Amino acid sequence: MSQTDDTEIILNVTTQSGEKHELVALDGWRAMEVIRDYGLPIKAECGGACSCATCHVYVDAKWQDKLFSPTEEEEDMLDEAFEVQENSRLSCQILMSEALSGLSVTLAPGSEPE
């Protein structure tokens, strides 16, 4: 299903300090790219190549089952992240779409730029 001009895809982000932001995402963009492009505090050092864990987020419980399961590569990278929880994901592996409009994530400790 393609995005129409009047349909916004929303990504809700809570920063490490608790600030809440409602971001407009583009269909097919990685959640990490949206968060970074809005200037929120996320390192995203590898730029989406799934070769670091600096875009680690916690996915709101009601959205966990709507995401594709993490790949083995993503799980390996999460092993390198700080304070991993059951709802931990790498935001570079979440592709935004109309089906994910309203997705809520919280930036995890260790993902903020130094």
Protein Blocks (a to p, Z undefined) as FASTA:
>chain_A
ZZdfklccddddddfkopacdddddehiafklmmmmnopacfklnoonopacklcccddf
klmmmpccddfklmmmmmmpghiafkbccfklpccdfklgoiacdddehiacZZ
